[in-house]
Amino acid sequence: MMPSEQYQQSVGSVDSEILETEGASHKAWSVDLEKGGTRVEGEIEKGIDGINLDPYPNLDYINSEEEPASYVNMQVRDAPDGYPMLARFISSHEDGYIFREFRCLQSRTLLHMQDELRALEVQLHRMDQYDAKHRAIFLKTREMDDDRLGPRGRLMEEIAEKLKKYGELLIMSNDLANFDRPSRFDIQSLDDFFRAKEPLLRHERYIGCESDMITLKAGRDDAWLDRVIMRLLVKYNCAPLRYIFANAHTKTHADSKHTALNLFSIARVHFLKMVILILLMLCLLCLPLVPLYSWTQEGPGPADGGKDSAAVTGQTLAKIMGLIVACAFAFGVVLSVCTRAKKHEIFGSCAAYMAVLIVFMTST
């Protein structure tokens, strides 16, 4: 027997088994759409690993006493294990909006559609070349070409449909690529939840694909200082810290069935970061003024024929410029670790800061 015949027989046997299984399942169950119930006509289907596979009861009944708030505002600890609990945990904290981008699948699909368009492009080119030699008149009129021939028109419709899908996928891929990447701390927090609760089976866990993750949180403003504060809050978690950094919303989702979930308010963490940033800016602006003023007043005496000003020596000028450069460097470091300012913004801010110190030095 030829291999192809064996393959056809095997495929035919698989198809027949599928049809028999589907027929048996259709015979086994009959759904009464009017009453919403189910009844068993044949032998009751056995459960998988002891799990009851009975169909759902009527899901369309109306309960006038059930309020939407009872399930819309459900807390994490009250949600059933599995996808319901995971969804509640993700929705309870905006930093948990982390999902896969499927970048490889997008690239594979784009490449597939691109080559399909290439094949259609080759067909159109060959069609044009043939008509140019044998019936050039059809290349000058679309209406006559569609009425007399038609293949070119159908080919153009197919090209237009595939171009539309190709362009939509390109735009979608570009939009997904513009999403921010989640911070390592956010991924670690979600991974800790997966390890503690195991909401999904192992083969459905997606949190391990770190390079393929995006976050839906808009306008992320977390810098190095934010992540350090969050790590310290998690490491030294205690009742006073939870009282200060957890608001009413996060407190309702704080503890769950198995382990404690400590969800801190991002707004309060950002407020603490702003306080630290303002204090650092004030220190960098005020503290250098004291040595600058004292150094500008040093000197052997009047430098311009009797006026009451001190001559600045080369050594004093070197100390002043060294202090200004060091303070400007510290200013730039603070901006880079405490904010998400871009490089040109940090450069402009440092230049303005140095200008303020130089103006103070010259005025004194």
Backbone hydrogen bonds in HBPLUS format (Angstrom, degrees):
<---DONOR---> <-ACCEPTOR-->    atom                        ^
c    i                          cat <-CA-CA->   ^        H-A-AA   ^      H-
h    n   atom  resd res      DA  || num        DHA   H-A  angle D-A-AA Bond
n    s   type  num  typ     dist DA aas  dist angle  dist       angle   num
A0006-GLN N   A0002-MET O   3.05 MM   4  6.43 156.2  2.11 151.2 158.0     1
A0007-TYR N   A0003-PRO O   2.88 MM   4  6.10 155.8  1.94 147.9 154.8     2
A0008-GLN N   A0004-SER O   2.88 MM   4  6.17 156.5  1.94 146.6 152.9     3
A0009-GLN N   A0005-GLU O   2.90 MM   4  6.12 158.1  1.95 148.6 154.4     4
A0010-SER N   A0006-GLN O   2.90 MM   4  6.11 158.5  1.94 149.1 154.8     5
A0011-VAL N   A0007-TYR O   2.86 MM   4  6.09 161.7  1.90 152.0 157.1     6
A0012-GLY N   A0008-GLN O   2.82 MM   4  5.97 155.3  1.88 144.6 152.3     7
A0013-SER N   A0009-GLN O   2.84 MM   4  6.10 153.6  1.91 147.0 153.9     8
A0014-VAL N   A0010-SER O   2.97 MM   4  6.22 157.0  2.02 147.2 153.3     9
A0015-ASP N   A0011-VAL O   2.88 MM   4  6.12 160.1  1.92 150.1 155.8    10
A0016-SER N   A0012-GLY O   2.90 MM   4  6.11 157.2  1.95 147.0 153.3    11
A0017-GLU N   A0013-SER O   2.94 MM   4  6.17 152.8  2.01 144.9 152.1    12
A0018-ILE N   A0014-VAL O   2.93 MM   4  6.21 155.8  1.99 149.1 155.8    13
A0019-LEU N   A0015-ASP O   2.90 MM   4  6.16 160.3  1.94 151.6 156.9    14
A0020-GLU N   A0016-SER O   2.85 MM   4  6.06 157.5  1.90 146.3 152.8    15
A0021-THR N   A0017-GLU O   2.87 MM   4  6.06 155.8  1.92 146.3 153.1    16
A0022-GLU N   A0018-ILE O   2.85 MM   4  6.08 162.3  1.88 151.6 156.4    17
A0023-GLY N   A0019-LEU O   2.80 MM   4  5.96 157.7  1.85 147.9 154.7    18
A0024-ALA N   A0020-GLU O   2.87 MM   4  6.06 154.7  1.94 144.7 151.6    19
A0025-SER N   A0021-THR O   2.91 MM   4  6.15 154.9  1.97 147.1 154.1    20
A0026-HIS N   A0022-GLU O   2.87 MM   4  6.11 153.4  1.94 147.1 154.5    21
A0027-LYS N   A0023-GLY O   2.95 MM   4  6.16 149.3  2.04 143.0 151.4    22
A0028-ALA N   A0024-ALA O   2.86 MM   4  6.00 140.2  2.01 140.4 151.8    23
A0029-TRP N   A0025-SER O   3.25 MM   4  6.38 151.4  2.33 147.0 150.9    24
A0041-GLU N   A0028-ALA O   3.28 MM  13  5.44 169.4  2.29 139.5 142.0    25
A0032-ASP N   A0037-GLY O   3.13 MM   5  5.57 161.6  2.17 154.0 158.2    26
A0036-GLY N   A0032-ASP O   2.75 MM   4  5.60 134.4  1.96 145.3 159.9    27
A0051-ILE N   A0048-ILE O   2.94 MM   3  5.21 160.1  1.98 111.7 118.3    28
A0066-GLU N   A0063-ASN O   3.25 MM   3  5.58 162.8  2.28 111.1 116.3    29
A0070-SER N   A0067-GLU O   3.04 MM   3  5.66 154.9  2.11 116.7 123.6    30
A0071-TYR N   A0068-PRO O   3.17 MM   3  5.84 150.6  2.26 116.2 122.6    31
A0072-VAL N   A0068-PRO O   2.85 MM   4  5.89 157.8  1.90 159.7 166.3    32
A0073-ASN N   A0069-ALA O   3.21 MM   4  5.34 158.5  2.25 120.6 127.2    33
A0078-ASP N   A0075-GLN O   3.14 MM   3  5.37 141.6  2.30 101.9 112.7    34
A0079-ALA N   A0076-VAL O   3.26 MM   3  5.36 152.4  2.34 103.2 111.0    35
A0085-MET N   A0080-PRO O   3.03 MM   5  5.70 120.0  2.40 168.8 174.3    36
A0086-LEU N   A0082-GLY O   3.05 MM   4  6.32 165.4  2.07 156.2 160.9    37
A0087-ALA N   A0083-TYR O   2.85 MM   4  5.95 163.2  1.88 155.2 159.0    38
A0088-ARG N   A0084-PRO O   3.03 MM   4  6.24 155.4  2.10 144.9 151.6    39
A0089-PHE N   A0085-MET O   2.91 MM   4  6.15 156.8  1.96 150.7 157.1    40
A0090-ILE N   A0086-LEU O   2.95 MM   4  6.17 162.8  1.98 152.3 156.5    41
A0091-SER N   A0087-ALA O   2.95 MM   4  6.05 162.5  1.98 147.9 153.0    42
A0092-SER N   A0088-ARG O   3.01 MM   4  5.99 127.9  2.29 137.4 149.6    43
A0093-HIS N   A0090-ILE O   3.40 MM   3  5.79 162.7  2.44 107.9 112.7    44
A0096-GLY N   A0093-HIS O   2.94 MM   3  5.54 161.2  1.98 118.1 124.2    45
A0097-TYR N   A0094-GLU O   3.41 MM   3  5.79 169.5  2.42 112.3 113.1    46
A0098-ILE N   A0096-GLY O   2.71 MM   2  5.43 135.2  1.91 110.5  95.5    47
A0216-LEU N   A0097-TYR O   2.91 MM 119  5.40 152.8  1.98 148.2 157.3    48
A0099-PHE N   A0214-ILE O   2.98 MM 115  5.62 159.4  2.02 158.4 165.0    49
A0214-ILE N   A0099-PHE O   2.84 MM 115  5.62 159.2  1.89 165.6 172.4    50
A0101-GLU N   A0212-ASP O   2.74 MM 111  5.51 154.9  1.80 157.5 160.5    51
A0106-GLN N   A0102-PHE O   3.02 MM   4  6.30 154.2  2.09 147.8 155.4    52
A0107-SER N   A0103-ARG O   2.95 MM   4  6.21 161.5  1.98 148.8 153.6    53
A0108-ARG N   A0104-CYS O   2.85 MM   4  6.09 160.9  1.89 150.6 156.2    54
A0109-THR N   A0105-LEU O   2.89 MM   4  6.02 162.9  1.92 148.4 153.0    55
A0110-LEU N   A0106-GLN O   2.87 MM   4  6.06 160.5  1.90 151.5 157.2    56
A0111-LEU N   A0107-SER O   2.90 MM   4  6.08 159.7  1.94 149.3 154.8    57
A0112-HIS N   A0108-ARG O   2.95 MM   4  6.17 153.3  2.02 145.1 152.7    58
A0113-MET N   A0109-THR O   2.90 MM   4  6.13 168.0  1.92 154.6 157.2    59
A0114-GLN N   A0110-LEU O   2.79 MM   4  5.84 151.3  1.87 145.0 154.1    60
A0115-ASP N   A0111-LEU O   3.02 MM   4  6.20 154.5  2.09 143.6 148.8    61
A0116-GLU N   A0112-HIS O   3.03 MM   4  6.32 148.4  2.13 143.9 153.2    62
A0117-LEU N   A0113-MET O   3.00 MM   4  6.26 156.2  2.06 147.7 153.1    63
A0118-ARG N   A0114-GLN O   2.96 MM   4  6.25 145.8  2.08 138.8 149.1    64
A0119-ALA N   A0115-ASP O   2.96 MM   4  6.23 155.1  2.02 147.0 152.0    65
A0120-LEU N   A0116-GLU O   3.05 MM   4  6.37 156.8  2.11 146.1 152.4    66
A0121-GLU N   A0117-LEU O   2.79 MM   4  5.98 147.0  1.90 144.0 154.1    67
A0122-VAL N   A0118-ARG O   2.94 MM   4  6.26 147.9  2.04 146.2 154.3    68
A0123-GLN N   A0119-ALA O   3.05 MM   4  6.37 157.0  2.10 146.0 152.0    69
A0124-LEU N   A0120-LEU O   2.95 MM   4  6.21 160.1  1.99 149.1 154.1    70
A0125-HIS N   A0121-GLU O   2.96 MM   4  6.16 156.4  2.02 145.0 151.6    71
A0126-ARG N   A0122-VAL O   2.94 MM   4  6.17 163.9  1.96 154.0 157.6    72
A0127-MET N   A0123-GLN O   2.91 MM   4  6.07 154.5  1.98 147.0 154.6    73
A0128-ASP N   A0124-LEU O   2.92 MM   4  6.15 156.2  1.98 147.5 153.6    74
A0129-GLN N   A0125-HIS O   2.92 MM   4  6.17 156.3  1.98 148.7 155.4    75
A0130-TYR N   A0126-ARG O   2.98 MM   4  6.18 156.8  2.04 147.0 152.5    76
A0131-ASP N   A0127-MET O   3.04 MM   4  6.27 166.0  2.06 149.5 153.3    77
A0132-ALA N   A0128-ASP O   2.89 MM   4  6.00 146.4  2.01 144.6 154.2    78
A0133-LYS N   A0130-TYR O   3.19 MM   3  5.44 136.7  2.39 101.5 112.4    79
A0134-HIS N   A0130-TYR O   3.08 MM   4  6.28 155.4  2.14 152.2 159.5    80
A0135-ARG N   A0131-ASP O   2.86 MM   4  4.78 144.2  1.99 121.8 133.4    81
A0138-PHE N   A0135-ARG O   3.21 MM   3  6.08 154.4  2.28 121.3 125.7    82
A0139-LEU N   A0136-ALA O   3.08 MM   3  5.49 151.5  2.16 109.6 117.9    83
A0140-LYS N   A0137-ILE O   3.14 MM   3  5.46 158.7  2.18 107.2 113.8    84
A0145-ASP N   A0141-THR O   3.33 MM   4  6.26 152.6  2.41 130.2 138.0    85
A0146-ASP N   A0142-ARG O   2.87 MM   4  6.10 157.9  1.92 154.5 159.4    86
A0147-ASP N   A0143-GLU O   3.00 MM   4  6.17 153.3  2.08 144.5 152.2    87
A0148-ARG N   A0144-MET O   2.89 MM   4  5.89 170.7  1.90 153.6 156.1    88
A0149-LEU N   A0145-ASP O   2.94 MM   4  5.42 148.8  2.04 132.8 143.0    89
A0150-GLY N   A0145-ASP O   3.03 MM   5  6.26 137.2  2.21 145.4 150.8    90
A0154-ARG N   A0150-GLY O   3.07 MM   4  6.36 162.4  2.10 160.4 165.1    91
A0155-LEU N   A0151-PRO O   2.85 MM   4  6.02 153.7  1.92 147.6 155.7    92
A0156-MET N   A0152-ARG O   2.83 MM   4  6.07 153.3  1.90 148.5 155.6    93
A0157-GLU N   A0153-GLY O   3.00 MM   4  6.26 150.2  2.09 144.7 152.5    94
A0158-GLU N   A0154-ARG O   3.03 MM   4  6.30 156.1  2.09 145.2 151.3    95
A0159-ILE N   A0155-LEU O   2.89 MM   4  6.16 155.6  1.95 147.6 154.8    96
A0160-ALA N   A0156-MET O   2.86 MM   4  6.03 158.6  1.90 146.4 152.2    97
A0161-GLU N   A0157-GLU O   3.01 MM   4  6.22 155.8  2.07 146.6 152.5    98
A0162-LYS N   A0158-GLU O   3.04 MM   4  6.24 162.9  2.07 149.3 153.6    99
A0163-LEU N   A0159-ILE O   2.80 MM   4  5.94 154.3  1.86 149.9 158.0   100
A0164-LYS N   A0160-ALA O   2.99 MM   4  6.12 150.4  2.08 141.5 148.8   101
A0165-LYS N   A0161-GLU O   3.16 MM   4  6.48 162.3  2.20 146.9 150.4   102
A0166-TYR N   A0162-LYS O   2.82 MM   4  5.96 156.4  1.88 146.7 154.4   103
A0167-GLY N   A0163-LEU O   2.79 MM   4  5.93 160.1  1.83 148.8 153.7   104
A0168-GLU N   A0164-LYS O   2.97 MM   4  6.15 158.4  2.01 147.7 153.9   105
A0169-LEU N   A0165-LYS O   2.99 MM   4  6.16 157.1  2.04 145.7 151.7   106
A0170-LEU N   A0166-TYR O   2.94 MM   4  6.19 150.5  2.03 143.7 152.3   107
A0171-ILE N   A0167-GLY O   2.95 MM   4  6.18 162.6  1.98 151.7 155.5   108
A0172-MET N   A0168-GLU O   2.91 MM   4  6.08 160.7  1.95 146.6 152.5   109
A0173-SER N   A0169-LEU O   2.85 MM   4  5.97 159.0  1.89 146.3 152.1   110
A0174-ASN N   A0170-LEU O   2.92 MM   4  6.13 153.6  1.99 145.7 153.2   111
A0175-ASP N   A0171-ILE O   2.90 MM   4  6.17 155.4  1.96 149.0 155.7   112
A0176-LEU N   A0172-MET O   2.93 MM   4  6.19 159.8  1.97 150.7 156.0   113
A0177-ALA N   A0173-SER O   2.91 MM   4  6.08 150.6  2.00 143.1 151.5   114
A0178-ASN N   A0174-ASN O   3.16 MM   4  6.37 131.1  2.41 138.0 149.4   115
A0178-ASN N   A0175-ASP O   3.19 MM   3  5.23 136.3  2.39  95.9 107.7   116
A0179-PHE N   A0176-LEU O   3.17 MM   3  5.43 160.0  2.21 106.1 112.3   117
A0215-THR N   A0180-ASP O   3.05 MM  35  5.83 159.3  2.10 163.0 161.8   118
A0187-ILE N   A0183-SER O   3.10 MM   4  6.47 163.2  2.13 155.0 159.2   119
A0188-GLN N   A0184-ARG O   2.88 MM   4  6.01 153.1  1.96 141.8 149.9   120
A0189-SER N   A0185-PHE O   2.87 MM   4  6.10 150.1  1.96 145.8 153.7   121
A0190-LEU N   A0186-ASP O   3.06 MM   4  6.34 161.6  2.10 149.6 153.5   122
A0191-ASP N   A0187-ILE O   2.85 MM   4  6.02 152.1  1.92 146.0 154.8   123
A0192-ASP N   A0188-GLN O   2.85 MM   4  6.05 149.4  1.95 144.4 152.1   124
A0193-PHE N   A0189-SER O   3.13 MM   4  6.44 148.2  2.24 140.8 149.0   125
A0194-PHE N   A0190-LEU O   3.04 MM   4  6.38 152.0  2.12 143.9 151.3   126
A0195-ARG N   A0191-ASP O   2.91 MM   4  6.20 155.0  1.97 148.8 155.6   127
A0196-ALA N   A0192-ASP O   2.88 MM   4  6.04 154.9  1.95 146.8 153.6   128
A0197-LYS N   A0193-PHE O   2.92 MM   4  5.90 166.9  1.93 151.9 155.5   129
A0198-GLU N   A0194-PHE O   2.78 MM   4  4.87 142.3  1.92 125.6 137.3   130
A0204-GLU N   A0201-LEU O   3.00 MM   3  5.53 155.5  2.06 117.1 124.9   131
A0205-ARG N   A0202-ARG O   3.32 MM   3  5.43 167.6  2.34 106.7 110.2   132
A0209-CYS N   A0206-TYR O   3.29 MM   3  5.99 168.5  2.31 119.6 122.7   133
A0212-ASP N   A0209-CYS O   3.10 MM   3  5.48 152.8  2.18 110.6 119.0   134
A0227-ARG N   A0223-ALA O   3.23 MM   4  6.61 160.6  2.27 155.0 159.2   135
A0228-VAL N   A0224-TRP O   3.03 MM   4  6.28 152.4  2.11 148.7 156.7   136
A0225-LEU N   A0337-VAL O   3.01 MM 112  5.99 151.6  2.09 171.6 164.9   137
A0229-ILE N   A0225-LEU O   2.97 MM   4  6.17 161.0  2.00 150.6 155.3   138
A0230-MET N   A0226-ASP O   2.99 MM   4  6.25 160.8  2.02 150.1 155.3   139
A0231-ARG N   A0227-ARG O   2.94 MM   4  6.11 157.0  1.99 144.9 151.2   140
A0232-LEU N   A0228-VAL O   2.98 MM   4  6.20 159.4  2.03 149.7 155.1   141
A0233-LEU N   A0229-ILE O   2.91 MM   4  6.16 151.1  2.00 146.9 155.3   142
A0234-VAL N   A0230-MET O   2.97 MM   4  6.20 157.1  2.02 149.1 154.6   143
A0235-LYS N   A0231-ARG O   2.85 MM   4  5.99 156.8  1.90 147.2 154.5   144
A0236-TYR N   A0232-LEU O   2.87 MM   4  5.85 168.8  1.88 148.3 151.6   145
A0242-ARG N   A0238-CYS O   2.99 MM   4  6.24 158.7  2.04 154.9 161.6   146
A0243-TYR N   A0239-ALA O   2.89 MM   4  6.07 148.8  1.99 149.3 158.2   147
A0244-ILE N   A0240-PRO O   3.05 MM   4  6.28 146.0  2.17 142.8 151.2   148
A0245-PHE N   A0241-LEU O   2.85 MM   4  5.89 172.7  1.85 157.0 159.4   149
A0246-ALA N   A0242-ARG O   3.07 MM   4  5.21 124.3  2.39 133.0 136.0   150
A0265-SER N   A0245-PHE O   2.65 MM  20  5.68 167.4  1.67 162.4 167.1   151
A0251-LYS N   A0247-ASN O   2.96 MM   4  6.08 150.7  2.05 151.1 160.0   152
A0253-HIS N   A0250-THR O   3.16 MM   3  5.26 140.8  2.32  98.9 109.8   153
A0254-ALA N   A0251-LYS O   3.23 MM   3  4.86 163.8  2.26 104.0 104.6   154
A0261-LEU N   A0254-ALA O   2.61 MM   7  4.74 122.2  1.94 139.1 157.6   155
A0269-VAL N   A0265-SER O   3.13 MM   4  6.45 150.2  2.23 143.1 151.8   156
A0270-HIS N   A0266-ILE O   2.86 MM   4  6.10 157.6  1.91 150.8 156.5   157
A0271-PHE N   A0267-ALA O   2.93 MM   4  6.17 144.6  2.06 138.6 148.7   158
A0272-LEU N   A0268-ARG O   3.03 MM   4  6.27 158.2  2.08 144.4 149.0   159
A0273-LYS N   A0269-VAL O   2.98 MM   4  6.27 152.7  2.05 143.8 151.9   160
A0274-MET N   A0270-HIS O   2.92 MM   4  6.17 151.8  2.00 146.0 152.9   161
A0275-VAL N   A0271-PHE O   2.99 MM   4  6.30 153.3  2.07 149.0 156.1   162
A0276-ILE N   A0272-LEU O   3.00 MM   4  6.28 163.8  2.03 151.6 155.5   163
A0277-LEU N   A0273-LYS O   2.85 MM   4  6.05 156.5  1.90 147.4 154.7   164
A0278-ILE N   A0274-MET O   2.87 MM   4  6.03 159.7  1.91 148.4 153.2   165
A0279-LEU N   A0275-VAL O   3.02 MM   4  6.23 162.2  2.05 150.4 155.2   166
A0280-LEU N   A0276-ILE O   2.99 MM   4  6.20 158.5  2.03 148.4 154.3   167
A0281-MET N   A0277-LEU O   2.94 MM   4  6.16 156.7  1.99 148.5 155.0   168
A0282-LEU N   A0278-ILE O   2.93 MM   4  6.16 158.5  1.98 150.2 155.9   169
A0283-CYS N   A0279-LEU O   2.98 MM   4  6.20 157.7  2.04 147.3 153.4   170
A0284-LEU N   A0280-LEU O   2.92 MM   4  6.15 161.9  1.95 149.8 154.7   171
A0285-LEU N   A0281-MET O   2.95 MM   4  6.08 133.7  2.17 139.8 152.0   172
A0286-CYS N   A0282-LEU O   2.87 MM   4  5.93 158.2  1.92 151.8 156.9   173
A0287-LEU N   A0283-CYS O   2.97 MM   4  5.47 152.7  2.04 138.0 146.7   174
A0289-LEU N   A0286-CYS O   3.10 MM   3  5.53 144.4  2.23 110.9 121.2   175
A0292-LEU N   A0288-PRO O   3.18 MM   4  6.23 157.7  2.23 148.1 155.0   176
A0293-TYR N   A0289-LEU O   2.94 MM   4  5.96 157.7  1.99 143.2 148.5   177
A0294-SER N   A0290-VAL O   3.11 MM   4  6.35 165.8  2.14 153.8 157.6   178
A0295-TRP N   A0291-PRO O   2.90 MM   4  5.95 159.6  1.95 148.9 154.2   179
A0296-THR N   A0292-LEU O   3.06 MM   4  6.15 153.7  2.13 144.5 151.2   180
A0297-GLN N   A0294-SER O   3.31 MM   3  5.29 139.9  2.48  94.3 105.2   181
A0298-GLU N   A0295-TRP O   3.24 MM   3  5.27 155.7  2.30 100.2 107.5   182
A0309-SER N   A0307-LYS O   2.93 MM   2  5.79 135.6  2.14 105.7  92.7   183
A0317-LEU N   A0313-THR O   2.95 MM   4  6.21 159.8  1.99 150.8 156.6   184
A0318-ALA N   A0314-GLY O   2.96 MM   4  6.15 151.8  2.04 143.8 151.2   185
A0319-LYS N   A0315-GLN O   3.07 MM   4  6.37 154.5  2.14 144.7 151.0   186
A0320-ILE N   A0316-THR O   2.94 MM   4  6.22 155.5  2.00 149.1 156.1   187
A0321-MET N   A0317-LEU O   2.93 MM   4  6.14 169.4  1.94 154.1 156.1   188
A0322-GLY N   A0318-ALA O   2.92 MM   4  6.01 155.4  1.98 144.9 152.4   189
A0323-LEU N   A0319-LYS O   2.98 MM   4  6.13 153.9  2.05 144.4 150.9   190
A0324-ILE N   A0320-ILE O   2.97 MM   4  6.25 159.0  2.01 150.2 156.1   191
A0325-VAL N   A0321-MET O   2.94 MM   4  6.12 165.3  1.97 151.5 154.9   192
A0326-ALA N   A0322-GLY O   2.97 MM   4  6.08 159.8  2.01 144.5 150.5   193
A0327-CYS N   A0323-LEU O   2.89 MM   4  6.05 159.4  1.93 149.7 155.3   194
A0328-ALA N   A0324-ILE O   2.91 MM   4  6.07 154.5  1.97 146.1 153.6   195
A0329-PHE N   A0325-VAL O   2.91 MM   4  6.13 152.4  1.99 145.8 153.3   196
A0330-ALA N   A0326-ALA O   2.95 MM   4  6.22 160.2  1.99 146.7 152.0   197
A0331-PHE N   A0327-CYS O   2.83 MM   4  6.01 148.5  1.92 143.0 152.4   198
A0332-GLY N   A0328-ALA O   2.98 MM   4  6.26 154.2  2.05 145.5 151.2   199
A0333-VAL N   A0329-PHE O   2.98 MM   4  6.29 154.2  2.05 149.1 156.5   200
A0334-VAL N   A0330-ALA O   2.98 MM   4  6.20 159.9  2.02 148.7 153.6   201
A0335-LEU N   A0331-PHE O   3.10 MM   4  6.38 157.2  2.16 145.7 151.6   202
A0336-SER N   A0332-GLY O   3.00 MM   4  6.20 151.8  2.09 145.3 152.9   203
A0337-VAL N   A0333-VAL O   3.04 MM   4  6.23 153.1  2.12 153.2 158.9   204
A0338-CYS N   A0334-VAL O   2.95 MM   4  5.76 145.4  2.07 145.0 153.8   205
A0339-THR N   A0335-LEU O   3.09 MM   4  5.47 138.0  2.28 131.2 137.4   206
A0346-ILE N   A0342-LYS O   2.96 MM   4  6.28 156.6  2.02 155.1 161.5   207
A0347-PHE N   A0343-LYS O   2.93 MM   4  6.18 159.6  1.97 150.6 156.6   208
A0348-GLY N   A0344-HIS O   3.01 MM   4  6.13 162.4  2.05 141.5 145.9   209
A0349-SER N   A0345-GLU O   2.98 MM   4  6.11 156.8  2.03 145.2 151.8   210
A0350-CYS N   A0346-ILE O   2.95 MM   4  6.12 158.8  1.99 150.2 155.5   211
A0351-ALA N   A0347-PHE O   3.03 MM   4  6.26 156.6  2.09 148.3 154.7   212
A0352-ALA N   A0348-GLY O   3.03 MM   4  6.25 157.0  2.08 145.9 151.8   213
A0353-TYR N   A0349-SER O   2.94 MM   4  6.13 152.2  2.02 144.4 152.6   214
A0354-MET N   A0350-CYS O   2.91 MM   4  6.16 161.1  1.95 150.9 155.2   215
A0355-ALA N   A0351-ALA O   3.00 MM   4  6.20 151.5  2.08 142.8 150.9   216
A0356-VAL N   A0352-ALA O   3.09 MM   4  6.36 149.3  2.19 144.6 151.6   217
A0357-LEU N   A0353-TYR O   3.23 MM   4  6.59 160.7  2.27 150.4 154.4   218
A0358-ILE N   A0354-MET O   2.94 MM   4  6.16 159.4  1.99 152.1 158.1   219
A0359-VAL N   A0355-ALA O   2.92 MM   4  6.02 159.7  1.97 147.8 153.3   220
A0360-PHE N   A0356-VAL O   3.05 MM   4  6.27 156.1  2.11 145.4 151.8   221
A0361-MET N   A0357-LEU O   2.95 MM   4  6.19 154.9  2.01 144.9 152.0   222
A0362-THR N   A0358-ILE O   2.94 MM   4  6.19 165.9  1.96 155.0 157.7   223
A0363-SER N   A0359-VAL O   3.00 MM   4  6.09 149.0  2.10 144.1 152.5   224
A0364-THR N   A0360-PHE O   3.19 MM   4  6.32 133.6  2.42 141.8 151.6   225
